[in-house]
């Protein structure tokens, strides 16, 4: 009897959000997972505890970005402690995972720091009866050798790597994304992010990756009184998670999933 071919892994959309409204839009648009952040304009920072608890009450799995400040990913002793506490908070709130990363001065992965955080996350996961999923964030994109960092991430026990292929935008790193996906060989997921939208999705999926990460945001004009504007409490526009953009990406992924099963 000819064995039934294994089904390909499901294609997933992770949406990064920084507000309660973003959580609602991503959920209603059909996202598969949330990366919860603050300050998306600078690549994301750790959000406030109140938003973490609001996200935990939702229906989607939530991964918490643990990044205490903007800039590089070289962690001081105090910052290592902050991230460890963020990991604790994620576990206590019942989130599904954390997104972490740390660099040495030469931008290679800081293996010692990452090992300590991962051990901490595993201990917390064991205490609650289910593990925290572990994503290596885009500190990975700054390393001098992507292949070396991929092997290090897999050995550390990360579940996935969020990457644009070592360049600012995923569409500029398609060849690297394809190579990373091939070398990962199912040991670790390559989560493609940065510049993912309906127009770029087909090219990004052509690399073989099955998970994508997007903000799905639209700039909107802020309706505010002159007093708030004069005091500098609001800007002219802000970027918000767009439910329609989420839904469009979800549709693209579902079509690709259907094509997979018809091969």
C-alpha positions as MATLAB code, in Angstrom:
seq = 'XXXXXXXXXXXXXXXXXXXXXXXXXXXXXXXXXXXXXXXXXXXXXXXXXXXXXXXXXXXXXXXXXXXXXXXXXXXXXXXXXXXXXXXXXXXXXXXXXXXXXXXXXXXXXXXXXXXXXXXXXXXXXXXXXXXXXXXXXXXXXXXXXXXXXXXXXXXXXXXXXXXXXXXXXXXXXXXXXXXXXXXXXXXXXXXXXXXXXXXXXXXXXXXXXXXXXXXXXXXXXXXXXXXXXXXXXXXXXXXXXXXXXXXXXXXXXXXXXXXXXXX';
ca = [
       0.000    0.000    0.000;
       1.339    3.441   -0.930;
       1.693    5.586    2.192;
      -0.381    8.757    2.365;
       1.893   11.779    1.920;
       2.332   13.825    5.077;
       0.418   17.076    5.111;
       2.682   20.126    4.858;
       2.851   22.286    7.985;
       0.134   24.898    8.248;
       0.907   28.368    6.967;
       0.607   30.972    9.730;
       0.315   34.726   10.088;
       1.746   36.437   13.165;
       0.680   40.064   13.580;
       2.633   42.442   15.783;
       0.354   44.809   17.708;
       0.854   47.507   20.315;
      -2.668   48.342   21.488;
      -5.981   46.844   22.542;
      -7.487   48.021   19.258;
      -4.700   46.195   17.454;
      -5.502   43.003   19.338;
      -9.133   43.258   18.250;
      -8.270   44.018   14.607;
      -5.761   41.166   14.362;
      -8.207   38.711   15.914;
     -11.143   39.768   13.760;
      -8.948   39.699   10.650;
      -8.097   36.058   11.249;
      -4.487   36.198   12.443;
      -3.035   32.999   13.846;
      -0.787   34.516   16.495;
       0.043   37.853   18.134;
       3.431   39.331   18.878;
       2.688   41.847   21.615;
       4.838   44.989   21.666;
       4.952   48.678   22.390;
       6.637   51.327   20.207;
       6.434   49.526   16.880;
       7.908   52.587   15.176;
      11.333   51.660   16.596;
      11.053   47.930   16.083;
       9.057   47.217   19.207;
       9.659   47.318   22.954;
       8.193   45.424   25.901;
       4.591   46.586   26.409;
       3.030   47.539   29.756;
       1.714   44.863   32.074;
      -1.852   46.104   31.612;
      -1.687   45.392   27.863;
      -0.094   42.001   28.531;
      -3.011   41.009   30.737;
      -5.537   42.303   28.204;
      -3.858   40.223   25.485;
      -3.852   37.143   27.696;
      -7.639   37.400   27.949;
      -8.006   37.090   24.174;
      -8.475   34.026   22.009;
      -5.184   33.985   20.101;
      -1.792   32.711   21.277;
       0.333   35.694   22.291;
       4.111   35.972   22.242;
       5.582   38.787   24.315;
       8.430   40.859   22.902;
      11.011   41.239   25.676;
      13.093   44.262   24.666;
      13.641   46.878   27.366;
      14.971   49.717   25.188;
      15.569   50.883   21.643;
      18.957   50.583   19.950;
      21.335   47.652   19.938;
      20.773   44.270   21.553;
      23.816   44.262   23.852;
      22.292   43.668   27.267;
      23.676   45.151   30.466;
      23.366   43.296   33.749;
      20.321   45.397   34.644;
      18.732   44.785   31.248;
      19.274   41.040   31.509;
      17.340   41.148   34.758;
      14.535   43.157   33.122;
      14.142   40.611   30.339;
      14.148   37.752   32.840;
      11.328   39.508   34.687;
       9.430   40.043   31.412;
       9.691   36.295   30.755;
       8.314   35.637   34.241;
       5.430   38.018   33.592;
       4.605   36.287   30.297;
       4.441   32.924   32.036;
       2.370   34.221   34.941;
      -0.066   35.967   32.595;
      -0.562   32.741   30.659;
       0.933   33.898   27.358;
       2.028   31.314   24.816;
       5.608   32.456   24.345;
       8.314   35.093   24.425;
      10.429   36.822   21.796;
      14.014   37.448   22.920;
      17.443   38.194   21.536;
      20.865   39.391   22.669;
      24.097   40.319   20.914;
      27.770   40.415   21.738;
      29.734   43.555   20.894;
      30.640   42.021   17.512;
      26.916   41.344   16.874;
      27.240   37.589   17.178;
      24.572   36.018   19.351;
      25.223   36.349   23.085;
      25.012   32.641   23.825;
      25.529   32.963   27.580;
      22.714   35.484   28.012;
      20.339   33.610   25.729;
      21.087   30.328   27.495;
      20.246   31.863   30.854;
      16.966   33.331   29.593;
      15.968   30.065   27.920;
      16.699   28.070   31.081;
      14.569   30.571   33.007;
      11.731   30.268   30.465;
      11.865   26.480   30.569;
      11.721   26.432   34.348;
       8.724   28.760   34.327;
       7.059   26.670   31.645;
       7.575   23.510   33.637;
       6.047   25.195   36.651;
       2.847   26.024   34.788;
       2.616   22.681   33.006;
       3.261   23.865   29.446;
       6.361   25.333   27.838;
       6.803   28.878   26.659;
       7.391   29.019   22.917;
      10.727   30.707   22.146;
      11.323   33.091   19.236;
      14.718   34.628   18.484;
      14.067   38.186   17.339;
      15.838   40.244   14.714;
      19.065   40.574   16.633;
      19.610   37.572   14.370;
      19.595   39.852   11.308;
      22.658   41.723   12.572;
      24.953   38.717   12.995;
      28.024   38.439   10.731;
      27.241   34.817    9.791;
      23.583   33.836    9.400;
      24.329   30.120    9.003;
      26.375   30.017   12.200;
      23.649   31.876   14.103;
      20.993   29.508   12.750;
      22.884   26.527   14.131;
      23.375   28.283   17.463;
      19.671   29.139   17.706;
      18.670   25.561   16.945;
      21.133   24.208   19.514;
      19.828   26.626   22.148;
      16.322   25.278   21.629;
      14.555   28.182   19.958;
      11.340   27.251   18.186;
      11.654   29.904   15.496;
      13.734   32.794   14.200;
      12.114   36.079   13.180;
      14.220   37.328   10.287;
      14.215   39.335    7.086;
      17.259   37.453    5.831;
      19.948   39.688    7.280;
      18.787   42.826    5.442;
      16.227   45.498    6.390;
      13.356   44.138    4.260;
      12.370   40.544    3.585;
      12.003   41.191   -0.149;
      15.679   42.176   -0.223;
      16.670   38.960    1.538;
      14.746   36.336   -0.434;
      17.824   34.289   -1.320;
      18.979   34.282    2.301;
      15.508   33.355    3.542;
      15.404   30.432    1.133;
      18.835   29.275    2.290;
      17.909   29.602    5.958;
      14.671   27.688    5.453;
      16.497   24.907    3.637;
      19.255   24.671    6.263;
      16.742   24.735    9.099;
      15.355   21.477    7.668;
      12.433   21.392   10.068;
      14.593   21.786   13.182;
      13.547   25.403   13.683;
      10.966   27.593   11.957;
      12.013   30.555    9.837;
       9.459   33.309   10.474;
       9.815   35.896    7.706;
       9.116   39.485    8.673;
       9.651   43.136    7.678;
       7.786   44.474    4.694;
       5.321   41.595    4.476;
       2.072   42.617    2.809;
      -0.308   41.352    0.143;
       1.987   42.510   -2.660;
       5.168   40.924   -1.282;
       3.622   37.751    0.156;
       3.951   35.554   -2.980;
       7.678   36.261   -3.348;
       8.282   35.664    0.356;
       6.380   32.377    0.307;
       8.407   31.295   -2.731;
      11.407   30.946   -0.384;
       9.685   27.999    1.297;
       8.870   29.729    4.587;
       5.499   28.833    6.063;
       5.167   31.497    8.757;
       5.128   35.240    8.156;
       5.147   38.210   10.509;
       3.533   41.548    9.637;
       2.246   44.709   11.271;
      -0.678   45.142    8.828;
      -0.866   48.813    9.761;
      -2.464   51.821    8.083;
      -1.793   55.493    8.847;
      -4.937   57.319    9.969;
      -5.587   60.947   10.785;
      -6.080   61.567   14.477;
      -9.306   63.321   15.399;
      -8.334   65.525   18.325;
      -9.146   68.918   19.783;
      -6.757   71.813   19.233;
      -5.824   71.806   22.926;
      -4.342   68.312   22.723;
      -2.432   69.280   19.582;
      -1.084   72.507   21.108;
       0.199   70.658   24.145;
       1.822   67.986   21.983;
      -0.275   65.139   23.363;
      -1.116   63.811   19.890;
       0.427   63.844   16.440;
      -1.268   64.415   13.105;
      -1.479   60.707   12.264;
      -0.873   57.334   13.832;
      -0.436   53.830   12.472;
      -3.135   51.350   13.463;
      -3.611   47.644   12.835;
      -5.885   47.290    9.821;
      -8.308   44.364   10.043;
      -8.737   44.319    6.248;
      -4.974   44.020    5.712;
      -4.837   41.158    8.188;
      -7.695   39.414    6.397;
      -6.057   39.884    3.001;
      -2.831   38.264    4.188;
      -4.778   35.432    5.804;
      -6.571   34.821    2.519;
      -3.261   34.700    0.661;
      -1.893   32.165    3.113;
      -5.010   29.997    2.941;
      -4.867   29.962   -0.853;
      -1.215   28.899   -0.654;
      -2.186   26.203    1.848;
      -4.828   24.897   -0.552;
      -2.268   24.823   -3.359;
      -0.022   22.755   -1.076;
      -2.650   20.093   -0.574;
      -3.366   19.909   -4.305;
       0.223   19.181   -5.277;
];
